[in-house]
Amino acid sequence: MTQTRSDEPLHQRVTSGEADLDELRGRLATWLAGREEVDEAAGVEVGQVSRPESSGMSNISVLFDATWTPADSQERHSAQLVARMCPQDDSFPVFPVYDLAKQFEVMRVVGEQTDLPVPRVRWLELDPAVLGTPFLVMDRATGQAPVDNPPYVFDGWLVEMDPEQRREFQRESVAALAAIHQIARPAELVPSFSPGPGTSALRAHVDEQRAYYEWTTCEDGLRIPVIERAFDWIEAHWPDETGPDVLSWGDARIGNILYEGTTPTAVLDWEMAAIAPAEVDLGWFLYFHDLFQDLAVTFGFPGIPDLFDHREVIEQYEQLTGSTVRDLPFYYVYAGLRQAVILSRITRRRIHFGEQDAPAHPDEYVLHHAMLARLIAD
């Protein structure tokens, strides 16, 4: 087994909002007793509330078990659930807006329109008075995800797979992405995603990313040169035409899939979903893995060089969807730009919570900024 090094900067502590879990348990029980499917039930109980071992910085998740006796039955009903909560106001959020209603609707649509294992979304609560912040409740899924911290290319079950298992893992992962993109008429299914008349989905997507970047600079006014050069590169290399717009997962990567062996058991994290060309997701899917692989090599680890070869992924994707992948180098750089903006905000967040000092150079707010710099050097 490859050993990771505990002193590497990739082993980062994640600060998230804290809440009294015992108090949450009582509030959840009271709230649950008034929900549809439960409001006429007897003996509503919520078991111990806990946090998952690894949780993202963009939302807070809590796990809980609930039991009740339906009005038309003598048998106890039980459910293993997850409450996905918006960040609290003092948590220095990574994103400016957390639209749980959008996430709820997208998960419902994907669950209805595909055979993908998307957790069933049960309830959406937008009143912050219940738990202190809006939240949605969905069924809990089982399985394991390739971890981000430290990246899965350093150690763990994916590294330990044999090459044939990883080939199957790759096929299953690409198939999940292809299935999302094959949802017909996504703009009609999620009308709030429409970019508006006269605006292409790609232009709307890039403009939103630029607005997000400007938002990240609000507190300190710090500009990130590598990010601004990347925006210039994007404008200079804009595609002559784009392929069909699809329901874009947004955070399309294997770290947001749970697996049993090589089989996906849950497709998660839809907060960055949008309508966009399919290549937006493909570029992100490939860039995210390549960044981790490049980091592994930088720190002296072999990583997983046989996973997600670009030509193989494109061939598999095109066979599954019947569509042609266009201008992938553009979308690959765009993925690097998008991730750089997020990483710069995460660095600011860590500085805010006293987890690190401010870097000496603005580009160092972006983890492994050299990779993006190489891509836009032409």
C-alpha positions as CSV (number, residue, x, y, z in Angstrom):
1,M,0.0,0.0,0.0
2,T,1.3,3.4,-0.9
3,Q,1.8,5.5,2.2
4,T,0.7,9.2,2.3
5,R,2.7,11.8,4.2
6,S,1.0,13.5,7.1
7,D,2.9,16.7,6.7
8,E,1.9,17.4,3.1
9,P,-0.3,20.5,2.5
10,L,-3.0,18.3,1.0
11,H,-3.9,17.1,4.5
12,Q,-6.0,20.1,5.3
13,R,-8.5,20.5,8.1
14,V,-11.9,21.7,6.9
15,T,-13.7,24.2,9.0
16,S,-17.5,24.1,8.8
17,G,-20.3,25.6,10.8
18,E,-20.9,23.9,14.2
19,A,-24.3,23.1,15.6
20,D,-25.5,21.3,18.7
21,L,-26.4,17.9,17.4
22,D,-28.6,17.0,20.3
23,E,-30.6,20.2,19.7
24,L,-30.8,19.4,16.0
25,R,-32.2,16.0,16.9
26,G,-35.1,17.5,18.8
27,R,-35.8,20.1,16.2
28,L,-35.7,17.5,13.4
29,A,-38.2,15.3,15.3
30,T,-40.6,18.1,15.8
31,W,-40.3,19.2,12.2
32,L,-40.6,15.7,10.8
33,A,-43.9,15.1,12.6
34,G,-45.5,17.8,10.4
35,R,-44.3,16.5,7.1
36,E,-46.4,14.9,4.4
37,E,-46.2,11.0,4.7
38,V,-45.6,11.5,8.5
39,D,-48.1,14.1,9.7
40,E,-50.7,11.6,10.7
41,A,-48.2,9.0,11.9
42,A,-47.7,8.1,15.5
43,G,-44.5,7.9,17.6
44,V,-42.3,9.9,15.3
45,E,-38.7,9.5,16.6
46,V,-35.3,10.6,15.3
47,G,-32.3,8.6,16.3
48,Q,-28.8,10.0,17.0
49,V,-27.7,12.7,14.7
50,S,-24.1,12.6,13.3
51,R,-21.9,14.2,10.7
52,P,-20.3,12.2,7.9
53,E,-16.6,11.5,8.3
54,S,-15.9,13.7,5.3
55,S,-18.1,16.7,4.5
56,G,-17.8,19.4,2.0
57,M,-17.2,23.1,2.7
58,S,-20.1,24.2,0.5
59,N,-22.9,22.6,2.5
60,I,-23.3,20.9,5.9
61,S,-24.7,17.4,6.0
62,V,-26.1,15.6,9.0
63,L,-27.1,11.9,9.1
64,F,-30.1,10.7,11.1
65,D,-32.5,7.7,11.3
66,A,-36.2,8.3,11.7
67,T,-39.0,6.0,12.6
68,W,-42.8,6.4,12.7
69,T,-46.0,4.3,12.6
70,P,-48.2,5.3,9.6
71,A,-51.9,6.0,10.4
72,D,-53.0,3.1,8.2
73,S,-50.5,0.6,9.6
74,Q,-49.4,-1.1,12.8
75,E,-45.9,-1.6,11.6
76,R,-43.1,0.9,12.3
77,H,-41.7,2.6,9.3
78,S,-38.0,3.5,9.3
79,A,-35.8,5.6,7.0
80,Q,-32.1,6.5,6.9
81,L,-31.9,10.1,6.0
82,V,-29.5,13.0,5.3
83,A,-30.3,16.6,6.0
84,R,-28.3,18.8,3.6
85,M,-28.1,22.3,5.1
86,C,-27.0,25.7,3.7
87,P,-23.9,27.2,5.4
88,Q,-24.6,29.5,8.3
89,D,-23.9,33.2,7.9
90,D,-20.7,33.1,9.9
91,S,-19.1,30.1,8.0
92,F,-17.3,32.2,5.3
93,P,-19.2,30.3,2.5
94,V,-17.4,29.1,-0.6
95,F,-20.2,30.2,-3.0
96,P,-22.4,33.4,-2.8
97,V,-25.7,31.6,-3.3
98,Y,-26.9,28.2,-2.1
99,D,-30.1,27.4,-4.0
100,L,-31.4,24.3,-2.3
101,A,-34.6,24.5,-4.2
102,K,-32.6,24.1,-7.4
103,Q,-30.7,21.2,-6.1
104,F,-33.9,19.5,-4.9
105,E,-35.5,20.0,-8.3
106,V,-32.5,18.8,-10.3
107,M,-32.1,15.6,-8.2
108,R,-35.8,14.9,-8.6
109,V,-35.6,15.3,-12.4
110,V,-32.5,13.2,-12.7
111,G,-34.0,10.5,-10.5
112,E,-37.2,10.5,-12.7
113,Q,-35.5,10.8,-16.1
114,T,-32.7,8.3,-15.7
115,D,-31.8,5.0,-14.1
116,L,-28.9,6.6,-12.2
117,P,-28.8,6.0,-8.4
118,V,-29.7,9.5,-7.4
119,P,-30.9,9.6,-3.7
120,R,-34.6,10.2,-3.4
121,V,-35.3,13.8,-2.2
122,R,-38.2,13.8,0.3
123,W,-38.6,17.3,1.7
124,L,-37.4,20.8,1.2
125,E,-37.5,23.3,4.0
126,L,-36.6,26.9,3.2
127,D,-37.6,28.4,6.5
128,P,-34.3,29.0,8.4
129,A,-36.2,29.1,11.7
130,V,-36.4,25.3,11.9
131,L,-32.7,24.5,12.0
132,G,-31.1,27.9,11.7
133,T,-30.6,27.6,7.9
134,P,-32.6,26.1,5.0
135,F,-32.2,22.4,4.3
136,L,-33.4,19.5,2.2
137,V,-33.9,15.9,3.4
138,M,-33.0,12.9,1.1
139,D,-32.5,9.2,1.5
140,R,-29.1,8.1,2.6
141,A,-27.0,6.2,0.1
142,T,-24.4,3.5,0.8
143,G,-21.0,3.1,-0.8
144,Q,-17.6,4.8,-0.8
145,A,-16.3,7.8,-2.8
146,P,-12.8,8.5,-4.0
147,V,-11.7,11.0,-1.4
148,D,-10.4,14.6,-2.1
149,N,-8.4,15.1,1.1
150,P,-5.8,13.7,0.6
151,P,-6.6,13.0,-3.1
152,Y,-7.5,9.4,-4.0
153,V,-4.5,9.1,-6.3
154,F,-2.2,9.0,-3.3
155,D,-3.6,6.0,-1.5
156,G,-6.7,3.9,-1.0
157,W,-9.1,1.5,-2.6
158,L,-8.9,3.0,-6.1
159,V,-5.1,2.8,-6.1
160,E,-5.3,-0.8,-5.0
161,M,-7.6,-1.9,-7.8
162,D,-6.1,-4.0,-10.6
163,P,-6.0,-2.4,-14.1
164,E,-9.0,-4.3,-15.3
165,Q,-11.1,-3.2,-12.4
166,R,-10.1,0.4,-13.0
167,R,-11.0,0.0,-16.7
168,E,-14.5,-1.1,-15.6
169,F,-14.6,1.7,-13.0
170,Q,-13.8,4.2,-15.8
171,R,-16.5,2.8,-18.0
172,E,-19.1,3.0,-15.3
173,S,-18.2,6.5,-14.3
174,V,-18.3,7.8,-17.9
175,A,-21.6,6.1,-18.4
176,A,-23.0,8.0,-15.4
177,L,-22.0,11.3,-17.0
178,A,-23.4,10.2,-20.4
179,A,-26.8,9.3,-18.8
180,I,-27.2,12.8,-17.3
181,H,-26.4,14.4,-20.7
182,Q,-29.0,12.2,-22.4
183,I,-31.9,13.7,-20.5
184,A,-34.2,15.2,-23.2
185,R,-35.3,18.9,-23.1
186,P,-33.5,19.7,-19.8
187,A,-34.4,23.4,-20.0
188,E,-38.1,22.5,-20.0
189,L,-37.7,20.2,-17.1
190,V,-35.8,22.8,-15.0
191,P,-37.0,26.2,-16.5
192,S,-35.0,28.3,-14.0
193,F,-31.8,27.2,-15.8
194,S,-32.8,28.9,-19.1
195,P,-30.1,31.4,-20.0
196,G,-32.6,33.8,-21.5
197,P,-33.3,35.0,-25.0
198,G,-30.3,36.0,-27.1
199,T,-27.8,34.5,-24.7
200,S,-26.0,31.2,-25.3
201,A,-25.7,28.7,-22.5
202,L,-21.9,28.9,-22.7
203,R,-21.9,32.7,-22.6
204,A,-24.2,32.7,-19.6
205,H,-22.1,30.1,-17.8
206,V,-18.8,32.0,-18.3
207,D,-20.4,35.3,-17.3
208,E,-21.6,33.7,-14.1
209,Q,-18.1,32.4,-13.4
210,R,-16.7,35.9,-13.9
211,A,-19.3,37.3,-11.5
212,Y,-18.3,34.6,-9.0
213,Y,-14.7,35.6,-9.3
214,E,-15.5,39.2,-8.7
215,W,-17.5,38.2,-5.6
216,T,-14.5,36.3,-4.2
217,T,-12.5,39.5,-4.2
218,C,-15.0,41.6,-2.3
219,E,-13.5,41.2,1.2
220,D,-9.8,41.9,0.4
221,G,-9.8,43.3,-3.2
222,L,-7.0,40.9,-4.1
223,R,-6.8,40.0,-7.8
224,I,-5.4,36.7,-8.9
225,P,-3.2,37.2,-12.1
226,V,-3.4,33.5,-13.3
227,I,-7.2,33.6,-13.1
228,E,-7.5,36.9,-15.0
229,R,-5.1,35.6,-17.7
230,A,-7.2,32.5,-17.9
231,F,-10.4,34.6,-18.5
232,D,-8.5,36.4,-21.2
233,W,-7.5,33.1,-22.8
234,I,-11.1,31.9,-22.7
235,E,-12.3,34.9,-24.6
236,A,-9.5,34.6,-27.2
237,H,-10.1,30.9,-27.8
238,W,-14.0,31.0,-27.8
239,P,-15.4,28.1,-29.9
240,D,-16.9,29.0,-33.3
241,E,-19.9,26.9,-32.4
242,T,-21.0,24.6,-29.6
243,G,-22.7,21.3,-29.5
244,P,-26.2,20.7,-28.0
245,D,-26.8,22.1,-24.5
246,V,-27.4,19.4,-21.8
247,L,-28.2,19.2,-18.2
248,S,-24.7,19.9,-16.8
249,W,-24.0,18.2,-13.5
250,G,-21.6,21.0,-12.8
251,D,-19.3,19.2,-10.3
252,A,-18.9,16.2,-12.5
253,R,-16.2,14.0,-10.9
254,I,-15.8,10.7,-9.3
255,G,-15.4,12.2,-5.8
256,N,-19.2,12.9,-6.1
257,I,-20.1,9.3,-6.8
258,L,-20.5,6.5,-4.3
259,Y,-19.4,3.1,-5.4
260,E,-19.7,-0.5,-4.4
261,G,-16.7,-2.0,-6.2
262,T,-16.8,-0.5,-9.6
263,T,-20.6,0.1,-9.6
264,P,-22.0,3.6,-8.8
265,T,-24.5,3.5,-5.9
266,A,-25.2,7.2,-5.7
267,V,-24.6,10.3,-7.8
268,L,-24.3,13.3,-5.5
269,D,-23.7,17.1,-5.2
270,W,-25.8,19.0,-7.7
271,E,-25.3,22.5,-6.4
272,M,-23.3,23.6,-9.5
273,A,-25.8,22.1,-12.0
274,A,-26.8,24.3,-15.1
275,I,-27.7,24.1,-18.7
276,A,-24.4,24.1,-20.7
277,P,-22.6,22.3,-23.5
278,A,-21.7,18.7,-22.6
279,E,-18.0,19.5,-22.8
280,V,-18.3,21.7,-19.7
281,D,-18.7,18.6,-17.7
282,L,-16.3,16.5,-19.7
283,G,-13.5,19.1,-19.3
284,W,-14.2,19.3,-15.5
285,F,-14.3,15.5,-15.2
286,L,-10.9,15.1,-16.9
287,Y,-9.2,18.2,-15.4
288,F,-10.1,17.3,-11.8
289,H,-8.5,13.9,-12.1
290,D,-5.4,15.3,-14.0
291,L,-4.9,17.9,-11.3
292,F,-4.8,15.2,-8.7
293,Q,-2.5,13.0,-10.8
294,D,-0.1,16.0,-11.4
295,L,-0.1,16.6,-7.7
296,A,0.7,13.0,-7.0
297,V,3.7,13.1,-9.3
298,T,4.8,16.4,-7.8
299,F,4.9,14.9,-4.3
300,G,6.7,11.7,-5.5
301,F,3.8,9.3,-5.8
302,P,3.0,7.2,-8.8
303,G,-0.7,8.1,-8.7
304,I,-3.0,6.3,-11.1
305,P,-1.7,7.1,-14.6
306,D,-3.9,4.5,-16.4
307,L,-7.1,6.1,-15.3
308,F,-9.2,8.5,-17.5
309,D,-7.0,8.7,-20.6
310,H,-8.6,11.5,-22.6
311,R,-8.9,9.6,-25.9
312,E,-10.5,6.6,-24.2
313,V,-12.9,8.7,-22.2
314,I,-14.0,10.7,-25.4
315,E,-14.4,7.4,-27.3
316,Q,-16.5,5.9,-24.6
317,Y,-18.6,9.0,-24.1
318,E,-19.3,9.3,-27.9
319,Q,-20.3,5.7,-28.2
320,L,-22.7,6.0,-25.3
321,T,-24.3,9.3,-26.4
322,G,-24.0,9.2,-30.1
323,S,-22.7,12.8,-30.0
324,T,-19.4,14.3,-31.1
325,V,-17.1,15.9,-28.5
326,R,-16.0,19.4,-29.7
327,D,-13.3,21.8,-28.7
328,L,-12.3,19.8,-25.6
329,P,-9.0,21.8,-25.1
330,F,-11.1,24.9,-24.6
331,Y,-13.4,23.3,-22.0
332,Y,-10.4,21.7,-20.3
333,V,-8.8,25.2,-19.7
334,Y,-12.2,26.5,-18.7
335,A,-12.4,23.7,-16.1
336,G,-9.0,24.8,-14.7
337,L,-10.2,28.4,-14.5
338,R,-13.4,27.4,-12.7
339,Q,-11.5,25.3,-10.2
340,A,-8.9,28.1,-9.7
341,V,-11.7,30.5,-8.7
342,I,-13.1,28.0,-6.2
343,L,-9.6,27.2,-4.8
344,S,-8.8,30.9,-4.3
345,R,-12.0,31.3,-2.2
346,I,-11.1,28.2,-0.2
347,T,-7.6,29.6,0.5
348,R,-9.2,32.9,1.7
349,R,-11.5,30.8,3.9
350,R,-8.6,29.0,5.5
351,I,-6.9,32.3,6.1
352,H,-10.1,33.6,7.7
353,F,-10.2,30.7,10.1
354,G,-6.5,30.9,11.0
355,E,-5.6,27.7,9.3
356,Q,-2.9,29.2,7.1
357,D,-1.1,32.5,6.5
358,A,-1.7,34.6,3.5
359,P,0.5,33.4,0.5
360,A,3.3,35.6,-0.6
361,H,2.0,35.9,-4.2
362,P,-1.6,36.1,-5.3
363,D,-1.3,33.1,-7.7
364,E,-0.5,31.0,-4.7
365,Y,-4.1,31.3,-3.5
366,V,-4.7,28.7,-6.2
367,L,-3.5,25.2,-5.3
368,H,-1.1,24.0,-7.9
369,H,-1.6,27.1,-10.0
370,A,1.3,26.1,-12.2
371,M,-0.9,23.6,-14.1
372,L,-3.3,26.3,-15.2
373,A,-0.5,28.6,-16.0
374,R,1.0,26.0,-18.3
375,L,-2.3,25.5,-20.2
376,I,-2.7,29.2,-20.9
377,A,0.9,29.9,-21.8
378,D,0.3,29.9,-25.6
